[in-house]
Amino acid sequence: MKIGLDIGSTTIKCIVINDNLEVIHKSYERHYSRIKQKLSEILIFIRDNIKDSKNAEVAISGSAGMGIAEYCNIQFVQEVYATRVAANMFNKGTDVIVELGGEDAKILFLSGNTEVRMNGSCAGGTGAFIDQMATLLDVPIEKINELSKQHEKIYTIASRCGVFAKSDIQPLLNQGAKKSDIAASIFYAVVNQTIAGLAQGRKIKGNILYLGGPLTFMSELRHSFDTVLNTHGVCPENSLYYVALGAAICSNEKCDIGSLAESIKNYKSSSNFAFNEPLFNTKKDYKDFTDRHSLNKVDFKDINSYHGNVYIGIDAGSTTIKAAIVGENLELLDSLYLKNNGNPLPIIKDFLEGFYKQYPHLSISACTATGYGEELIKNAFNIDYGIVETIAHLTAAKYFMPNVEFIIDIGGQDIKCFKVRNGNIDNIFLNEACSSGCGSFLQTFANTLGYSIEDFSKLGLFASKPVDLGSRCTVFMNSSVKQAQKDGATIEDIAAGLSLSVVKNALYKVIRATSPESIGKNVVVQGGTFLNDSVLRAFEKELSINVIRPNIAGLMGAYGAAIYAKQHKKDKSSILGPKELLEFSHNTTYATCNGCSNNCKLTINNFKNNRRYISGNRCERPINNKEANDRLNIYSYKLSLLNEYKNVKGKREQIGLPRVLNMYELLPFWYKFFTTLGFGITVSPLSTRDLYLSGQQSIPSDTICFPAKLAHGHIEHLLANNVKTIFYPCMSYNIDEGLGDNHYNCPVVAYYPEVLSSNIEGIKSITFIKDYVGIHRRNDFPRKIHSILSKYFNNITLKEVKLAATKAYEEYDLYLAKIREKGNEIIKTADKENKKIIVLAGRPYHLDPEINHSIDKIITSLGAAVISEDVISSNVDKFPVSVLNQWTYHSRLYSAAKYISNKKNMNLVQLVSFGCGVDAITTDEVRAILETNNKIYTQIKIDEISNQGAVKIRLRSLLSAIDEQWS
Amino acid sequence: MAELKYDKNGRLLFTKEMKDEYTILLPMMLPIHFRLVQKVFDHYGYKTVLLDTTDPEIAQEGLKYVHNDTCYPALLVIGQFIHALKSGKYDINKTALMITQTGGGCRASNYIHLLRKALKSAGFENVPVISLNLSGLEKNSGFKLSLSMIKRMIGGLVYGDILMLLNNQVSPYEVNKGSCKKLVNKWTNILANQLNKGKGFGVKKFRKNMNSIADDFSKIKIVHSNKVKVGIVGEIYVKYSALGNNQLEQFLAGQDCEVLIPGILGFMSFKVDNRLEDIKLYGGSHIKSLVIKLLLNYIEKIERVLIDAVKRSPIFTVPLTYKSTKSLVDGLIGYGNKMGEGWLLTAEMLELIHAGYNNIICAQPFGCLPNHICGKGMIRKIKELNPNANIVAIDYDPGSPKVNQENRIKLMLAIAKENLSNSASQVKPISVDNNATALNVSELPINT
């Protein structure tokens, strides 16, 4: 008899087989992190209920089982390996296994060269991910599958990591997208994640086996895999138990089950996890703490005894909906704090109906909407004002602390921090897509461990050794918790540790604070997450200051909005009255905007009386049918300049140029160079989603930046268009513009051709020229490139090459000059029209609309002009910076930041590609340059997918902060 | 007390007076190597302390003072410095820090600037930082690299390489546990003593010392057993530093593996050779090229001594020369690929495979830019050419827990063990001509 135990992150699977390899017992149970108790129960059950099981061969598998196996001296079988053993035994002829578990995704290639792939540390969980998404949609996990069957359309959801996808889904929900469509989209995201992250260039084909919980329980997920892979996979019997089966098969050490169960109970790991000091040492400490915080309060007044005008603020947040009704003295009369269950509209409708019914004696003077869902609810209920949530929070914070210096708000999904100077928002820190979800992470984590969030947060208060879980993204925290459990941390230690992580994440990842002094002494904390005493205490301890937590910490956005309404009061609010509410109706339809090549997928919310609200658009065109305003947009101009380099035939061979990375800026150079030599040119088109997907199979590193990933699609495009020669040189050095100490390209830009050539199958059958070229040495260049070209082509003379090189440099200089000229023209016009100018700074390849997600157009739609860093960088002489200034593109950023320091109407927004390591250095430096000159620094992280809502909030906050600076 | 002096850009200088009064803290990467190099500093009159701390707070300090998306080695090295400065063990008015700077196109050249920023935020802006580099970056009156000092440091590193190499090859098989460790300690002391006195370098002395080291190791009693052979390559800090890779070597030893880590000499040659390649590819001064060749020749000479020493006993796997390693990637990846570990990383994977170490851990900090290219980007090609290659890429950063890393490595090991039992007796012959010096060493079984 053989026993296999698979101890995963959330469950224990157990299988017992006899000597003929027949399954005689199996069990599948959640362990709620009480692994050793559960495990010994399972073993005792087997001993007592299965004949002849006293002495069986036992093996343990699964990452959470490693420690126990070591301690009890039980055979350990790595789980992927176990799966392979089982598949080889029960499913001969299988080519590929796709296995999704609680937190792991795996692909095993069995036929041909056997290979095993597990998700990288970034990819996060898939089962846990679907769980989280279900929580977000507020449907039981089983229902996701049913919902998905009814889908009509698929949204693009980021497939890199769960947290990321979450921030895509939330705005969709807030904009009224259907749950069924989102459910199906989630499955497709999982499929894409698995393929892009794991297959890494190897095709998934042949006989496919689906294993693990999600694929077993969700037919639609299997269906999504079938569709994308264009195959028909099989989910075998015992598909949940393959790891346990494999472990059982591998087991070859007999042991006494009873005493094993005993020794597991005694398992205590060395307890060598890193930990922090307790949050509270004594009950008295805790009491002092709660007493102190109970002082910060808004006055409540009984609404029934109040007469007169009221003001309403509604904060439609990412997961919750909050509303505040205040009177003339800003006393709080009534409030609402509810989960939005994916659709805020019915909740607000109920709230308003209730209000009209219960308090007919009150009249609403004005109402303000704020938060993620601001525009939707403002349109739906005809609300008077909409303000950016940052302004709402500042307004509320000032009520509690007029001299507030710093506001930090941790909500379910977002962390928002504002530095306040002279009563104005001076700087904004928002969490980047990677670290979002901290508040709701606590919630989800509490749930998986079987606690309510309230109980969970209390657990940590007196923990003796709060675990140090790191301050990275929540997916990492998940794995850190696993590690801590393995090392013997208690639930209490973990609960306290998670609170600390939330705080550290906010402080060091989002705010990047180094000392309490940089935050200031007058701090207001708010947001639902700070209602958790553990989090609040951890925050105070970490900064060694006492902060103010208003008694309405979760309600501050709504309260601030209400104050705003009061400040801008009218005779009568325009909000829908009781009668209009009766007739309130809402439905959503979908359309694709054909206004330009972006083809935005629009969600159209239709309300009564032909009122509607459109979301998903990147410019104003689908709304007012006007051309996007490109007059003051350098990005549009640059694109049109580049588009003039059209495909041509020549007397020599046709050469393909991929429009990627540095080729964006060097296209004029190489185009002129090759056409002068008589070559024909095929340029790959502007990126599209489909173009990206066509290349994603061969991306070897899932954590590399999106602009590099896109290159695979461009090569595939050129290959598909029968280009036989592709020119894409490696370039360690860029042209020296005299702005820095050196003039490198970043490693990825410099050497990505190497990756393409080693990973794209089709390149083998064409000529791919990826030689190392140095255009930074104008005099040496012709000779060097001549000898390179002579390797591939006949009869090219050095004389010809010299001429072509001269023309190429001229063309390149001309291209840059044109950009500067146009840019200066935009600056002049904006100055004349008294418009704000945003320097949208990044890299040349951020010009690609698929990369920048038309953020330039969002800015122009908000009424500002857009220029790029290269327009102004050459106006500045080299100056010392506090980093090694050694990359050409990045030097431009520092110079641009320096240049705008005394330009009143110019501000800089830095575009940063997710995963860009170099920008870890540039962002801090650009910020420092701007801040020494009293400019607001704004950074927008972009990836495969953009979160339009968050980007808009950020830009609007910036613009309104500038307004306040001006006034 | 030494006066604080600044250059025109406001950089705090390490002055001559400081040389006498200050203690210089050095970050740890390779324990054997760095202890020896430290003695060279001692010889030149610097007071130095090698930071061998491993406290969990180190990463925390790093996270606090360095941008969290910066590479893990920067977080650790800077965290280790700040942790030390805060510990109270050192008089912060008489302490300086030293950090290497390569001047390459990778983020690593920026560590020193990140360190200064961090020092400023942590309130240690009066602690001077010395850049150790061969590119003439950042001069200090109190610290000068002379040619003889460079030669002595190279000496320390080469001794480190041979001790590390032989220790790794013999210790898994030693009969009396700890005998290799004893030998390493014995030789570290002998060599430290020599270097401290300004001796122990010069080709003749190298030969004598290294031959004796090899002979000593060949005398250690070993027992033959079929162990999984694992090679480690990757970003230099994470590859070598136990603090960076969560005690990877120790873990592998616990899993009953034999480990091979390519030495640091290859990396040095690579960094020097890069300058030559640059001139070849893009043009440049002839004279510069000649000077570089001289240095390269010197390193090659010592390398030859090391290889000759290892060859003295047939039980050892002999490393390839830098030149032969370089030839392995010809046509696979360009020699212009020089940022970070560049083409050398790819070449080292191939070197390992050719030496019979088919199981490879490619270790890098999370998001390491050059490794996207020459590590992860090349694995597919390497496997295509060597179907037996069993490579796993492991990312390290302050957030990725050890349990996940170990689990991934265990998977690689499970396959390695399976391959080992399938082909217990099959050994691939080496196919590289090592300038006629290479033996087909991997064909020689390890036993006595």
HADDOCK unambig.tbl for C-alpha pairs under 7 A between the chains (distance, minus, plus):
assign (segid A and resid 63 and name CA) (segid B and resid 407 and name CA) 6.29 0.50 0.50
assign (segid A and resid 78 and name CA) (segid B and resid 410 and name CA) 6.20 0.50 0.50
assign (segid A and resid 78 and name CA) (segid B and resid 411 and name CA) 5.62 0.50 0.50
assign (segid A and resid 78 and name CA) (segid B and resid 414 and name CA) 6.96 0.50 0.50
assign (segid A and resid 80 and name CA) (segid B and resid 411 and name CA) 6.75 0.50 0.50
assign (segid A and resid 81 and name CA) (segid B and resid 411 and name CA) 6.37 0.50 0.50
assign (segid A and resid 81 and name CA) (segid B and resid 414 and name CA) 6.67 0.50 0.50
assign (segid A and resid 113 and name CA) (segid B and resid 387 and name CA) 6.73 0.50 0.50
assign (segid A and resid 121 and name CA) (segid B and resid 400 and name CA) 6.55 0.50 0.50
assign (segid A and resid 274 and name CA) (segid B and resid 56 and name CA) 6.27 0.50 0.50
assign (segid A and resid 470 and name CA) (segid B and resid 398 and name CA) 6.69 0.50 0.50
assign (segid A and resid 470 and name CA) (segid B and resid 399 and name CA) 5.41 0.50 0.50
assign (segid A and resid 472 and name CA) (segid B and resid 399 and name CA) 5.76 0.50 0.50
assign (segid A and resid 476 and name CA) (segid B and resid 399 and name CA) 5.76 0.50 0.50
assign (segid A and resid 476 and name CA) (segid B and resid 400 and name CA) 6.02 0.50 0.50
assign (segid A and resid 479 and name CA) (segid B and resid 401 and name CA) 6.37 0.50 0.50
assign (segid A and resid 480 and name CA) (segid B and resid 401 and name CA) 5.42 0.50 0.50
assign (segid A and resid 483 and name CA) (segid B and resid 401 and name CA) 6.38 0.50 0.50
assign (segid A and resid 483 and name CA) (segid B and resid 403 and name CA) 5.80 0.50 0.50
assign (segid A and resid 508 and name CA) (segid B and resid 63 and name CA) 6.96 0.50 0.50
assign (segid A and resid 508 and name CA) (segid B and resid 64 and name CA) 6.01 0.50 0.50
assign (segid A and resid 509 and name CA) (segid B and resid 68 and name CA) 6.26 0.50 0.50
assign (segid A and resid 514 and name CA) (segid B and resid 64 and name CA) 6.08 0.50 0.50
assign (segid A and resid 514 and name CA) (segid B and resid 65 and name CA) 6.06 0.50 0.50
assign (segid A and resid 514 and name CA) (segid B and resid 121 and name CA) 6.23 0.50 0.50
assign (segid A and resid 700 and name CA) (segid B and resid 376 and name CA) 6.20 0.50 0.50
assign (segid A and resid 700 and name CA) (segid B and resid 377 and name CA) 5.60 0.50 0.50
assign (segid A and resid 701 and name CA) (segid B and resid 372 and name CA) 6.04 0.50 0.50
assign (segid A and resid 701 and name CA) (segid B and resid 376 and name CA) 6.10 0.50 0.50
assign (segid A and resid 701 and name CA) (segid B and resid 377 and name CA) 6.82 0.50 0.50
assign (segid A and resid 703 and name CA) (segid B and resid 367 and name CA) 6.27 0.50 0.50
assign (segid A and resid 704 and name CA) (segid B and resid 367 and name CA) 6.93 0.50 0.50
assign (segid A and resid 704 and name CA) (segid B and resid 372 and name CA) 6.77 0.50 0.50
assign (segid A and resid 744 and name CA) (segid B and resid 105 and name CA) 5.85 0.50 0.50
assign (segid A and resid 746 and name CA) (segid B and resid 105 and name CA) 6.42 0.50 0.50
assign (segid A and resid 746 and name CA) (segid B and resid 106 and name CA) 6.90 0.50 0.50
assign (segid A and resid 747 and name CA) (segid B and resid 105 and name CA) 6.65 0.50 0.50
assign (segid A and resid 747 and name CA) (segid B and resid 106 and name CA) 6.33 0.50 0.50
assign (segid A and resid 747 and name CA) (segid B and resid 339 and name CA) 6.38 0.50 0.50
assign (segid A and resid 747 and name CA) (segid B and resid 369 and name CA) 6.00 0.50 0.50
assign (segid A and resid 747 and name CA) (segid B and resid 370 and name CA) 5.49 0.50 0.50
assign (segid A and resid 748 and name CA) (segid B and resid 369 and name CA) 6.33 0.50 0.50
assign (segid A and resid 748 and name CA) (segid B and resid 370 and name CA) 6.87 0.50 0.50
assign (segid A and resid 751 and name CA) (segid B and resid 337 and name CA) 6.82 0.50 0.50
assign (segid A and resid 751 and name CA) (segid B and resid 373 and name CA) 6.79 0.50 0.50
assign (segid A and resid 752 and name CA) (segid B and resid 373 and name CA) 6.65 0.50 0.50
assign (segid A and resid 754 and name CA) (segid B and resid 333 and name CA) 6.46 0.50 0.50
assign (segid A and resid 754 and name CA) (segid B and resid 373 and name CA) 6.99 0.50 0.50
assign (segid A and resid 755 and name CA) (segid B and resid 373 and name CA) 5.77 0.50 0.50
assign (segid A and resid 755 and name CA) (segid B and resid 377 and name CA) 5.14 0.50 0.50
assign (segid A and resid 755 and name CA) (segid B and resid 378 and name CA) 6.87 0.50 0.50
assign (segid A and resid 758 and name CA) (segid B and resid 378 and name CA) 6.38 0.50 0.50
assign (segid A and resid 758 and name CA) (segid B and resid 381 and name CA) 5.67 0.50 0.50
assign (segid A and resid 759 and name CA) (segid B and resid 380 and name CA) 6.63 0.50 0.50
assign (segid A and resid 759 and name CA) (segid B and resid 381 and name CA) 7.00 0.50 0.50
assign (segid A and resid 772 and name CA) (segid B and resid 281 and name CA) 6.75 0.50 0.50
assign (segid A and resid 772 and name CA) (segid B and resid 336 and name CA) 6.16 0.50 0.50
assign (segid A and resid 773 and name CA) (segid B and resid 282 and name CA) 6.79 0.50 0.50
assign (segid A and resid 774 and name CA) (segid B and resid 282 and name CA) 5.28 0.50 0.50
assign (segid A and resid 777 and name CA) (segid B and resid 282 and name CA) 7.00 0.50 0.50
assign (segid A and resid 780 and name CA) (segid B and resid 282 and name CA) 6.62 0.50 0.50
assign (segid A and resid 780 and name CA) (segid B and resid 283 and name CA) 5.85 0.50 0.50
assign (segid A and resid 784 and name CA) (segid B and resid 282 and name CA) 6.70 0.50 0.50
assign (segid A and resid 880 and name CA) (segid B and resid 9 and name CA) 6.70 0.50 0.50
assign (segid A and resid 882 and name CA) (segid B and resid 113 and name CA) 6.38 0.50 0.50
assign (segid A and resid 883 and name CA) (segid B and resid 110 and name CA) 6.32 0.50 0.50
assign (segid A and resid 883 and name CA) (segid B and resid 113 and name CA) 5.08 0.50 0.50
assign (segid A and resid 884 and name CA) (segid B and resid 110 and name CA) 5.49 0.50 0.50
assign (segid A and resid 884 and name CA) (segid B and resid 113 and name CA) 6.70 0.50 0.50
assign (segid A and resid 915 and name CA) (segid B and resid 367 and name CA) 6.54 0.50 0.50
assign (segid A and resid 917 and name CA) (segid B and resid 69 and name CA) 6.70 0.50 0.50
assign (segid A and resid 917 and name CA) (segid B and resid 70 and name CA) 6.43 0.50 0.50
assign (segid A and resid 917 and name CA) (segid B and resid 367 and name CA) 6.65 0.50 0.50
assign (segid A and resid 917 and name CA) (segid B and resid 369 and name CA) 6.62 0.50 0.50
assign (segid A and resid 918 and name CA) (segid B and resid 107 and name CA) 6.40 0.50 0.50
assign (segid A and resid 920 and name CA) (segid B and resid 67 and name CA) 6.24 0.50 0.50
assign (segid A and resid 920 and name CA) (segid B and resid 69 and name CA) 5.44 0.50 0.50
assign (segid A and resid 920 and name CA) (segid B and resid 70 and name CA) 5.52 0.50 0.50
